[in-house]
Amino acid sequence: MQLRSPGESRLFYQKKVIYKYIVMEINEFIENFADQFDDIEVASLTPTTVFKELEEWTSLIALSVIAMIDEEYDVLLKGEDIRNASTIEDLFNTVKSKQEK
């Protein structure tokens, strides 16, 4: 077993907390995303899900997702943002980048 210095231990802990926070954040985003659909179980979605290939994906769902993101994350997406994203994680990253501005 390799011992860490106090500085290394602190850095390891910080990285672990940040990773856990990001995972929790994207899981919450996926839950909110899944709520826009009638027949999709949240357990069937992952960050790498290509959302436009989902059977229920329609322009109406796209509008619902845009409205949900505006309401839940205070970010206004454009149709171009949806078109440029392929996966749920792409969409999540777009939202995060707009929040930071």
C-alpha positions in Angstrom: 0.0 0.0 0.0 1.4 3.4 -1.0 1.0 6.2 1.5 0.0 9.6 0.3 1.3 12.9 1.7 -1.3 15.2 3.3 -1.3 17.3 0.1 -1.8 14.3 -2.1 -4.6 13.0 0.1 -6.4 16.3 0.0 -6.1 16.5 -3.8 -7.4 12.9 -4.1 -10.3 13.7 -1.9 -11.1 16.9 -3.8 -11.1 15.0 -7.2 -13.3 12.4 -5.7 -15.8 15.0 -4.5 -15.8 16.8 -7.8 -16.3 13.5 -9.7 -19.2 12.6 -7.4 -20.8 16.1 -7.8 -20.6 15.9 -11.6 -22.0 12.4 -11.7 -24.9 13.4 -9.4 -25.5 16.5 -11.5 -25.7 14.6 -14.8 -27.9 12.0 -13.2 -30.3 14.7 -12.1 -30.2 16.2 -15.7 -31.0 12.7 -17.1 -34.0 12.4 -14.7 -35.3 15.8 -15.8 -34.7 14.9 -19.4 -36.6 11.6 -19.0 -39.6 13.4 -17.5 -40.2 15.0 -20.9 -41.2 11.7 -22.3 -44.3 9.6 -21.7 -42.9 6.1 -22.0 -39.2 6.3 -21.3 -37.8 4.9 -18.1 -34.9 7.0 -16.7 -33.0 3.7 -16.1 -32.8 3.2 -19.9 -31.0 6.6 -20.4 -27.3 7.2 -19.9 -25.0 10.2 -20.7 -24.1 8.5 -24.0 -27.7 8.0 -25.1 -28.2 9.5 -28.6 -31.4 11.2 -27.8 -32.5 12.0 -31.4 -32.6 8.2 -32.0 -35.1 7.6 -29.2 -38.4 6.4 -30.6 -40.4 9.1 -28.9 -38.1 12.0 -29.9 -40.1 14.6 -31.8 -40.0 18.4 -32.3 -42.6 18.7 -29.6 -40.3 16.8 -27.1 -37.4 19.1 -28.2 -39.5 22.1 -27.3 -40.4 20.4 -23.9 -36.6 19.8 -23.3 -35.8 23.5 -24.1 -38.6 24.6 -21.7 -37.4 22.3 -19.0 -33.8 23.5 -19.3 -35.0 27.1 -19.1 -37.1 26.4 -16.0 -34.8 24.0 -14.1 -31.4 25.5 -15.1 -32.2 29.1 -16.1 -30.6 28.5 -19.5 -32.2 29.5 -22.8 -31.2 27.0 -25.5 -31.8 27.5 -29.2 -32.8 25.0 -31.8 -29.2 25.1 -33.0 -28.0 23.9 -29.6 -30.3 20.9 -29.9 -29.1 20.2 -33.4 -25.5 20.4 -32.4 -25.8 17.9 -29.6 -25.9 14.2 -30.2 -26.0 12.7 -26.7 -27.6 13.7 -23.5 -24.1 14.5 -22.2 -23.6 16.9 -25.1 -26.8 18.6 -24.1 -25.7 18.7 -20.5 -22.3 20.2 -21.4 -24.0 22.8 -23.5 -26.2 23.8 -20.5 -23.2 23.8 -18.1 -21.2 26.0 -20.5 -24.1 28.5 -20.8 -24.5 28.6 -17.0 -20.9 29.6 -16.6 -21.3 32.7 -18.9 
